[in-house]
Amino acid sequence: MKTTQLTVTERLVETIDADLLIYCVAEEKDKAPLCDHFIERPVKKAFDLEDFSGKTEEQLMFYPTSVNTEKAIRAQRVLVMGMGKIKKEKDLSEVCDILRKIGGNMAKVCEKIKAKTITLCLPVIQSLDPEKTAECFAEGILLGDYQFLKYKKTTKKKNDYTGLKRVRFACTTAVNSIRKGAKKGVAAARAACEARDMANEPGNGWTSKEFADYAKALAQTHGLTYTCLEKKDMKKLGMGGILAVNQGSAVPPRMVILEYKPEKKSDTILLVGKGLTFDSGGISIKPSSGMEEMKYDMCGGAAVLATMQAVGEEKSSVGVVAIIPATDNMSGSAAVRPGDIIRHFNGVTSEIVNTDAEGRLILADALAYGIKTFKPDCVVDIATLTGAVVVGLGHHYSGLMSNNDKLSDRLVCAGEDAGEPIWRLPLTKAYKKQIESKVADIKNVGDRWGGAITASAYLSNFVDKTPWAHLDIAGTAWDFTEKSYIPKGPSGIGVRTFLNLIRYWKKGALK
């Protein structure tokens, strides 16, 4: 992954060489937008001609040498972007996402004109502090600049645009706060882009081995504790779920574990991500149309692993453990069959009704093992688990099911702040009754109704009384709501939500 350098400068913007100098202006009622005196004349002229008023996503570009600006500007081009009416009464999360979208649109303009270096004259947003403003713009620009070009070696041309190399935030006040916010935004965006990279890898380019190798490298770089349970370990531990899913595969399963411990004693958050590197459906094979997208079935595992990158960089104040049960789901001669019965790590037996309901099987072992081993204060799992959640919520919200109201509320708030909205669904005994089996403790699917919830009902058998939440991202991990900073394909969803949860966690938060 390319690394774009983002810095904060106190230099006067007119003295900075850049391919593009950017100003952001808010829309004013019946008058030209208020703006920096350097660009006041061309903005006023455009307003008088009814070409520009500062509305959301409205853009005005000009060349400093060809218009009458207040002073000479060394940038090659000047872009003025409308922010719309930024009112104090607007919800703060809404304002944050407006800034991210503006940042994403900046990246799109840069792609069009092939700009490598930009300077953003950071605007003052009345309803947001400078730190948050810088964080949101940094996220929007870097997330919007994302490209996956690894396999385009022979078809790339010399003049193909490969993205931004340098971004400067120019400011004269609150410099330290802006630097802090920019640093947080960069860490979050880079982690989300890493998750996108993992998901974009083909099934033959990202297997359980790549999950393990990446985690090991992260551990070495950031001082994390790395553990990897191999197939022989799983057999000794009785992890019947992940072993069953892997039976038809040529690549062995791995349970990848990273642990971050802060210097001071703290709560521990356990994150578990589904690492299904390709899902054919097994014996209950999927339709061939669209099956290539099943390489994305590991987006939950990617989100958890990428989160640990940012956690390691920031040295969070709360302990975090990440577990990724990783395998593919193939239909080889030894594949698990409908009607088979397996035994999970915690002793619960399960009747396999549908081999395409495999994600819950590997998550179950990971949840039970993680809770017993690390005794976390809470656990959150994230998975592209069910098509049913897409039917219910479309591609706009991730589904949430939980046994703890406080944890649910914190996740909803963390997601809202990240622009990754979450909708909580009920989880009651009525749904758990739907997965009762006549020949085992439970079965891995119920009837067709409430499929997203019955999947979480399955997982509830493996968390005991630990505060737990399940995020079903089948509708948002790719084809997420179209935004300027969200590309087509993998969105990297979950990473920034988890970072918000971790960054603002306090000891004893659920008590």
C-alpha positions as CSV (number, residue, x, y, z in Angstrom):
1,M,0.0,0.0,0.0
2,K,1.3,3.4,-0.9
3,T,1.8,5.9,2.0
4,T,0.6,9.5,1.4
5,Q,2.5,12.0,3.6
6,L,0.2,14.3,5.5
7,T,1.7,17.2,7.4
8,V,0.5,20.3,9.2
9,T,2.1,23.7,8.4
10,E,1.9,27.2,9.7
11,R,3.4,28.7,6.5
12,L,1.3,31.2,4.6
13,V,-0.6,29.3,1.9
14,E,0.5,31.6,-0.9
15,T,4.1,30.7,-0.3
16,I,3.6,26.9,-0.7
17,D,4.3,25.1,-3.9
18,A,1.5,22.6,-4.7
19,D,-0.4,21.2,-7.6
20,L,-3.6,22.3,-5.9
21,L,-4.5,24.7,-3.2
22,I,-7.9,24.1,-1.6
23,Y,-10.3,26.3,0.3
24,C,-13.6,25.3,1.8
25,V,-16.4,27.8,2.1
26,A,-19.9,27.6,3.7
27,E,-23.0,28.7,1.9
28,E,-24.5,32.1,3.0
29,K,-28.1,33.2,2.6
30,D,-28.5,35.5,-0.5
31,K,-24.8,36.6,-0.5
32,A,-21.4,35.4,-1.6
33,P,-19.7,32.9,0.7
34,L,-17.3,34.3,3.3
35,C,-13.8,33.4,2.3
36,D,-10.1,34.1,2.6
37,H,-9.2,37.5,1.2
38,F,-6.8,35.9,-1.3
39,I,-9.7,34.3,-3.2
40,E,-12.4,36.8,-2.4
41,R,-12.5,38.4,-5.9
42,P,-12.8,35.3,-8.0
43,V,-15.4,33.8,-5.6
44,K,-17.5,37.0,-5.7
45,K,-17.3,37.1,-9.5
46,A,-18.5,33.5,-9.7
47,F,-21.3,34.2,-7.3
48,D,-22.4,37.2,-9.3
49,L,-22.5,35.1,-12.4
50,E,-24.5,32.4,-10.4
51,D,-21.8,29.9,-11.1
52,F,-20.9,29.3,-7.4
53,S,-22.6,29.9,-4.1
54,G,-20.9,27.4,-1.7
55,K,-23.6,24.7,-1.8
56,T,-22.6,21.2,-0.7
57,E,-20.2,19.6,-3.2
58,E,-20.2,22.7,-5.4
59,Q,-16.7,23.4,-6.9
60,L,-14.9,26.3,-8.4
61,M,-11.5,25.9,-9.9
62,F,-9.2,28.7,-11.3
63,Y,-5.6,29.3,-12.1
64,P,-3.9,32.0,-10.0
65,T,-1.9,33.5,-12.8
66,S,-5.1,34.1,-14.9
67,V,-7.3,35.9,-12.4
68,N,-7.0,38.9,-10.2
69,T,-6.2,37.5,-6.7
70,E,-5.1,39.6,-3.7
71,K,-1.6,38.3,-3.9
72,A,0.5,36.0,-6.0
73,I,-0.1,32.3,-5.1
74,R,2.5,29.7,-5.9
75,A,0.1,26.8,-6.2
76,Q,-0.6,25.7,-9.8
77,R,-4.4,25.7,-9.3
78,V,-6.9,26.8,-6.7
79,L,-10.0,24.8,-5.8
80,V,-12.8,26.3,-3.8
81,M,-15.3,23.7,-2.4
82,G,-18.7,24.4,-1.1
83,M,-19.7,22.9,2.3
84,G,-23.3,23.9,2.2
85,K,-24.9,25.4,5.3
86,I,-22.9,24.2,8.3
87,K,-25.3,25.1,11.1
88,K,-24.5,24.7,14.8
89,E,-27.7,22.8,15.4
90,K,-26.7,20.1,13.0
91,D,-25.9,16.7,14.5
92,L,-22.1,16.5,15.0
93,S,-21.8,13.1,13.3
94,E,-23.6,14.5,10.3
95,V,-21.2,17.4,10.1
96,C,-18.2,15.0,10.4
97,D,-19.5,13.0,7.5
98,I,-20.0,16.1,5.4
99,L,-16.3,16.9,5.9
100,R,-15.3,13.3,5.0
101,K,-17.4,13.6,1.8
102,I,-15.8,16.9,1.0
103,G,-12.4,15.3,1.6
104,G,-13.3,12.4,-0.7
105,N,-14.4,14.8,-3.4
106,M,-11.0,16.6,-3.1
107,A,-9.4,13.3,-3.8
108,K,-11.6,12.8,-6.9
109,V,-10.7,16.2,-8.2
110,C,-7.0,15.3,-7.7
111,E,-7.5,12.1,-9.7
112,K,-9.1,14.0,-12.5
113,I,-6.3,16.6,-12.8
114,K,-3.6,14.1,-11.7
115,A,-2.5,16.2,-8.7
116,K,0.2,14.7,-6.6
117,T,0.6,17.4,-3.9
118,I,-2.2,19.5,-2.3
119,T,-2.5,22.1,0.4
120,L,-5.8,22.5,2.3
121,C,-6.4,25.8,4.0
122,L,-8.2,24.1,7.0
123,P,-11.5,25.9,7.6
124,V,-12.9,26.8,11.0
125,I,-16.1,24.8,11.6
126,Q,-18.1,26.4,14.4
127,S,-19.8,23.2,15.6
128,L,-16.5,21.2,15.6
129,D,-13.3,21.7,17.4
130,P,-10.1,22.0,15.2
131,E,-8.9,18.5,16.2
132,K,-12.1,16.8,15.0
133,T,-12.2,18.9,11.8
134,A,-8.6,17.9,10.9
135,E,-9.4,14.2,11.7
136,C,-12.4,14.1,9.4
137,F,-10.7,15.9,6.5
138,A,-7.7,13.5,6.8
139,E,-10.0,10.5,6.8
140,G,-12.0,11.7,3.8
141,I,-9.0,12.6,1.6
142,L,-7.0,9.5,2.3
143,L,-10.0,7.1,2.1
144,G,-11.2,8.9,-1.1
145,D,-7.7,8.5,-2.6
146,Y,-7.7,4.7,-2.3
147,Q,-6.8,2.5,-5.2
148,F,-6.0,-1.2,-5.5
149,L,-3.4,-1.6,-8.3
150,K,-1.4,-4.6,-7.2
151,Y,-2.4,-6.8,-10.1
152,K,-2.4,-4.0,-12.8
153,K,1.3,-4.3,-13.5
154,T,1.2,-5.1,-17.2
155,T,-1.8,-2.9,-18.1
156,K,-0.7,0.2,-16.3
157,K,0.5,3.1,-18.4
158,K,3.2,5.6,-17.5
159,N,0.7,8.4,-17.2
160,D,-1.8,6.5,-15.0
161,Y,-2.7,8.3,-11.8
162,T,-1.4,6.5,-8.7
163,G,-2.7,8.8,-6.1
164,L,-1.6,11.6,-3.8
165,K,2.0,11.8,-2.5
166,R,1.7,14.7,-0.2
167,V,-1.1,16.5,1.7
168,R,-0.6,19.7,3.8
169,F,-3.0,21.2,6.2
170,A,-2.4,24.9,6.5
171,C,-3.4,26.7,9.7
172,T,-2.4,29.6,11.9
173,T,-4.2,28.7,15.2
174,A,-4.8,25.5,17.3
175,V,-1.8,23.9,15.5
176,N,-1.2,21.2,18.1
177,S,-4.8,20.2,18.2
178,I,-4.9,20.0,14.4
179,R,-1.7,17.9,14.4
180,K,-3.3,15.5,16.9
181,G,-6.5,15.3,14.9
182,A,-4.7,14.8,11.6
183,K,-2.6,12.0,13.1
184,K,-5.8,10.2,14.3
185,G,-7.4,10.6,10.9
186,V,-4.3,9.2,9.1
187,A,-4.1,6.2,11.4
188,A,-7.8,5.4,10.9
189,A,-7.8,5.9,7.2
190,R,-4.6,3.9,6.6
191,A,-6.0,1.0,8.7
192,A,-9.3,1.0,6.8
193,C,-7.4,1.0,3.5
194,E,-5.3,-1.9,4.7
195,A,-8.6,-3.8,5.3
196,R,-9.7,-2.9,1.8
197,D,-6.4,-4.2,0.4
198,M,-6.9,-7.5,2.2
199,A,-10.4,-7.9,0.9
200,N,-9.4,-7.0,-2.7
201,E,-6.9,-9.8,-2.7
202,P,-8.2,-12.9,-4.7
203,G,-8.9,-16.2,-3.0
204,N,-5.6,-17.5,-4.2
205,G,-3.7,-14.5,-3.0
206,W,-5.1,-14.3,0.5
207,T,-5.5,-17.5,2.5
208,S,-5.2,-18.3,6.2
209,K,-1.4,-18.2,5.8
210,E,-1.6,-14.6,4.6
211,F,-3.7,-13.7,7.6
212,A,-1.1,-15.3,9.9
213,D,1.9,-13.7,8.1
214,Y,0.3,-10.2,8.2
215,A,-0.5,-10.5,11.9
216,K,3.0,-11.8,12.7
217,A,4.5,-8.8,10.9
218,L,2.2,-6.4,12.8
219,A,3.3,-8.0,16.1
220,Q,7.0,-7.5,15.3
221,T,6.5,-3.9,14.2
222,H,4.3,-2.7,17.1
223,G,5.2,-5.0,20.0
224,L,2.1,-7.0,20.0
225,T,1.8,-10.6,21.2
226,Y,1.2,-13.0,18.3
227,T,-0.2,-16.6,18.5
228,C,-1.4,-18.8,15.8
229,L,-3.3,-22.0,16.4
230,E,-2.6,-24.6,13.7
231,K,-4.8,-27.5,12.7
232,K,-3.1,-29.9,15.1
233,D,-3.8,-27.4,18.0
234,M,-7.4,-27.1,17.0
235,K,-7.8,-30.9,17.1
236,K,-6.4,-31.1,20.6
237,L,-8.6,-28.2,21.7
238,G,-11.7,-29.7,20.1
239,M,-12.6,-26.9,17.8
240,G,-15.1,-28.8,15.8
241,G,-16.6,-25.8,14.0
242,I,-13.6,-24.5,12.2
243,L,-12.3,-28.0,11.5
244,A,-15.6,-29.0,9.9
245,V,-15.6,-26.0,7.6
246,N,-12.1,-26.7,6.6
247,Q,-12.6,-30.4,5.8
248,G,-13.1,-29.9,2.1
249,S,-10.1,-27.5,1.7
250,A,-6.5,-28.0,0.5
251,V,-5.3,-25.1,2.7
252,P,-5.2,-25.8,6.5
253,P,-7.1,-23.5,8.9
254,R,-5.4,-21.1,11.3
255,M,-6.7,-19.2,14.3
256,V,-4.7,-16.0,14.3
257,I,-4.4,-14.1,17.6
258,L,-2.9,-10.7,18.4
259,E,-2.9,-9.2,21.9
260,Y,-2.1,-5.6,22.9
261,K,-1.6,-4.9,26.6
262,P,-1.3,-1.3,27.8
263,E,1.3,-0.3,30.4
264,K,-1.4,0.4,33.0
265,K,-4.0,-2.1,34.1
266,S,-7.1,-1.7,32.0
267,D,-10.2,-3.3,30.7
268,T,-9.8,-5.8,27.8
269,I,-11.9,-5.7,24.6
270,L,-12.0,-8.9,22.5
271,L,-12.5,-8.5,18.8
272,V,-13.3,-11.6,16.7
273,G,-13.5,-11.3,12.9
274,K,-14.7,-13.9,10.4
275,G,-11.8,-14.8,8.2
276,L,-13.5,-16.9,5.5
277,T,-11.0,-16.3,2.7
278,F,-13.4,-17.8,0.0
279,D,-16.9,-19.2,0.4
280,S,-18.1,-21.7,-2.2
281,G,-20.9,-22.7,0.1
282,G,-19.4,-26.2,0.5
283,I,-21.7,-29.1,-0.4
284,S,-24.6,-26.6,-0.2
285,I,-22.9,-24.8,-3.1
286,K,-23.7,-21.2,-4.0
287,P,-25.0,-20.1,-7.4
288,S,-22.2,-19.5,-9.8
289,S,-23.4,-15.9,-10.6
290,G,-21.6,-13.5,-8.3
291,M,-19.6,-16.2,-6.6
292,E,-16.4,-14.3,-7.3
293,E,-17.5,-11.8,-4.6
294,M,-17.1,-14.5,-2.0
295,K,-13.5,-13.6,-1.7
296,Y,-14.9,-10.7,0.4
297,D,-16.2,-13.1,3.0
298,M,-13.1,-12.3,5.1
299,C,-13.9,-8.6,5.5
300,G,-14.7,-9.1,9.2
301,G,-11.3,-10.6,9.8
302,A,-9.7,-7.9,7.7
303,A,-11.4,-5.2,9.8
304,V,-10.2,-6.7,13.1
305,L,-6.6,-7.2,11.9
306,A,-6.4,-3.7,10.4
307,T,-7.8,-2.3,13.7
308,M,-4.8,-3.8,15.5
309,Q,-2.5,-1.9,13.2
310,A,-3.9,1.4,14.5
311,V,-4.0,0.1,18.1
312,G,-0.4,-0.7,17.9
313,E,0.5,2.7,16.4
314,E,-1.5,4.7,19.0
315,K,-0.7,2.6,22.0
316,S,-4.3,2.6,23.2
317,S,-5.1,2.9,26.9
318,V,-7.4,-0.2,26.8
319,G,-6.3,-3.7,26.2
320,V,-7.3,-5.3,22.9
321,V,-7.3,-8.9,21.7
322,A,-8.0,-9.8,18.1
323,I,-8.9,-13.3,17.0
324,I,-9.4,-14.3,13.3
325,P,-10.5,-17.8,12.6
326,A,-9.3,-18.3,9.1
327,T,-10.1,-20.9,6.4
328,D,-12.0,-21.2,3.1
329,N,-15.2,-23.2,2.6
330,M,-14.7,-25.7,-0.2
331,S,-16.5,-28.9,-1.4
332,G,-13.6,-31.4,-1.5
333,S,-14.2,-35.1,-1.0
334,A,-13.9,-34.8,2.8
335,A,-16.2,-31.8,3.1
336,V,-18.7,-31.6,5.9
337,R,-22.2,-32.7,4.8
338,P,-25.7,-31.6,5.6
339,G,-26.8,-33.8,8.4
340,D,-23.4,-34.2,10.0
341,I,-23.1,-33.4,13.7
342,I,-20.0,-31.5,15.1
343,R,-18.9,-30.6,18.6
344,H,-17.6,-27.1,19.3
345,F,-14.8,-26.0,21.6
346,N,-17.1,-25.5,24.6
347,G,-18.8,-28.9,24.1
348,V,-22.0,-27.7,22.4
349,T,-23.0,-30.1,19.6
350,S,-24.5,-28.7,16.4
351,E,-26.4,-30.4,13.5
352,I,-25.2,-29.1,10.2
353,V,-28.3,-28.4,8.1
354,N,-26.6,-26.1,5.5
355,T,-22.9,-26.1,4.9
356,D,-23.2,-22.5,3.5
357,A,-24.0,-21.3,7.0
358,E,-20.3,-21.8,7.9
359,G,-19.3,-18.4,9.3
360,R,-21.1,-19.0,12.6
361,L,-19.3,-22.3,13.0
362,I,-15.8,-20.8,12.9
363,L,-16.9,-17.8,15.0
364,A,-18.3,-20.0,17.6
365,D,-15.0,-21.7,18.4
366,A,-13.2,-18.4,18.3
367,L,-15.6,-16.7,20.7
368,A,-15.6,-19.6,23.2
369,Y,-11.9,-19.9,23.1
370,G,-11.2,-16.2,23.3
371,I,-13.5,-15.7,26.3
372,K,-12.1,-18.6,28.2
373,T,-8.5,-17.7,27.5
374,F,-8.5,-13.9,27.8
375,K,-11.5,-13.3,30.1
376,P,-12.3,-10.0,28.4
377,D,-14.6,-7.3,29.7
378,C,-16.6,-7.5,26.5
379,V,-16.4,-9.1,23.1
380,V,-17.5,-7.9,19.7
381,D,-17.6,-10.2,16.6
382,I,-17.9,-8.9,13.1
383,A,-18.8,-10.9,10.0
384,T,-20.3,-11.0,6.6
385,L,-22.6,-13.5,8.0
386,T,-26.1,-13.5,6.3
387,G,-27.9,-12.5,3.2
388,A,-30.9,-12.0,5.5
389,V,-29.4,-8.8,7.0
390,V,-29.1,-7.3,3.5
391,V,-32.8,-8.1,2.9
392,G,-33.7,-6.3,6.1
393,L,-31.3,-3.3,6.1
394,G,-30.0,-3.1,2.6
395,H,-26.5,-1.7,2.1
396,H,-26.9,1.3,4.4
397,Y,-26.7,-0.2,7.9
398,S,-24.8,-3.0,9.6
399,G,-27.0,-5.2,11.8
400,L,-26.3,-5.4,15.5
401,M,-27.4,-8.1,17.9
402,S,-26.3,-8.2,21.5
403,N,-26.9,-9.4,25.1
404,N,-25.8,-6.0,26.6
405,D,-27.5,-2.6,26.2
406,K,-24.6,-0.5,27.3
407,L,-22.2,-2.2,24.8
408,S,-24.8,-1.9,22.1
409,D,-25.2,1.8,22.7
410,R,-21.5,2.4,22.6
411,L,-21.2,0.6,19.3
412,V,-24.0,2.5,17.8
413,C,-22.5,5.8,18.8
414,A,-19.0,4.7,17.6
415,G,-20.5,3.7,14.3
416,E,-22.5,6.9,13.9
417,D,-19.3,9.0,14.6
418,A,-17.4,7.0,12.0
419,G,-20.1,7.4,9.3
420,E,-20.7,3.6,9.6
421,P,-24.3,3.4,10.8
422,I,-25.5,0.4,12.8
423,W,-29.1,-0.8,13.5
424,R,-29.8,-3.0,16.5
425,L,-32.1,-6.0,15.9
426,P,-33.9,-8.0,18.7
427,L,-32.4,-11.2,20.1
428,T,-34.9,-13.1,22.2
429,K,-35.7,-16.6,23.2
430,A,-38.2,-16.9,20.4
431,Y,-35.4,-16.7,17.9
432,K,-33.2,-19.1,19.8
433,K,-36.0,-21.6,19.7
434,Q,-35.8,-21.6,15.9
435,I,-32.4,-23.3,16.0
436,E,-33.2,-26.1,18.4
437,S,-32.3,-29.5,17.0
438,K,-33.9,-32.9,17.5
439,V,-30.5,-34.7,17.3
440,A,-28.0,-32.1,18.7
441,D,-27.9,-29.2,21.1
442,I,-28.5,-26.7,18.3
443,K,-28.6,-26.6,14.4
444,N,-26.7,-24.2,12.3
445,V,-29.8,-22.7,10.5
446,G,-33.4,-22.2,11.4
447,D,-36.3,-21.5,9.0
448,R,-36.1,-18.7,6.4
449,W,-37.5,-16.0,8.7
450,G,-35.2,-13.7,10.7
451,G,-32.1,-15.4,9.4
452,A,-29.7,-12.6,10.6
453,I,-31.1,-13.0,14.1
454,T,-31.1,-16.8,14.2
455,A,-27.4,-16.6,13.1
456,S,-26.6,-14.5,16.1
457,A,-28.8,-16.7,18.3
458,Y,-26.4,-19.5,17.3
459,L,-23.4,-17.4,18.4
460,S,-25.1,-16.6,21.7
461,N,-24.4,-20.2,22.8
462,F,-20.7,-19.4,23.0
463,V,-20.4,-16.2,25.0
464,D,-22.0,-17.2,28.3
465,K,-22.6,-14.0,30.3
466,T,-19.8,-11.9,28.9
467,P,-21.1,-8.6,27.4
468,W,-21.2,-9.4,23.7
469,A,-22.3,-7.8,20.4
470,H,-22.4,-9.3,16.9
471,L,-22.1,-7.1,13.8
472,D,-23.4,-8.5,10.6
473,I,-21.7,-6.5,7.8
474,A,-22.9,-8.6,4.8
475,G,-24.6,-5.5,3.4
476,T,-22.0,-3.0,4.1
477,A,-18.6,-4.7,3.7
478,W,-19.0,-4.1,0.0
479,D,-21.6,-2.2,-2.1
480,F,-21.9,0.1,1.0
481,T,-23.9,3.4,0.6
482,E,-22.2,5.4,-2.2
483,K,-20.0,8.1,-0.8
484,S,-17.1,10.0,-2.2
485,Y,-14.7,8.4,0.3
486,I,-16.1,4.9,-0.1
487,P,-14.9,3.1,-3.3
488,K,-16.8,0.4,-5.2
489,G,-15.9,-2.9,-3.8
490,P,-14.7,-3.4,-0.2
491,S,-15.4,-0.5,2.1
492,G,-13.1,-1.3,5.0
493,I,-16.2,-1.0,7.3
494,G,-15.8,-1.7,11.0
495,V,-12.2,-0.4,11.4
496,R,-13.0,3.2,12.3
497,T,-16.0,2.1,14.4
498,F,-13.8,-0.2,16.4
499,L,-11.2,2.6,16.7
500,N,-13.8,5.0,18.1
501,L,-14.9,2.3,20.6
502,I,-11.3,1.7,21.7
503,R,-10.2,5.4,21.7
504,Y,-13.0,6.6,23.9
505,W,-13.3,3.5,26.2
506,K,-12.8,4.1,29.9
507,K,-12.0,1.5,32.5
508,G,-15.2,-0.1,33.9
509,A,-17.2,1.4,30.9
510,L,-19.9,-1.3,31.1
511,K,-20.4,-1.2,34.8
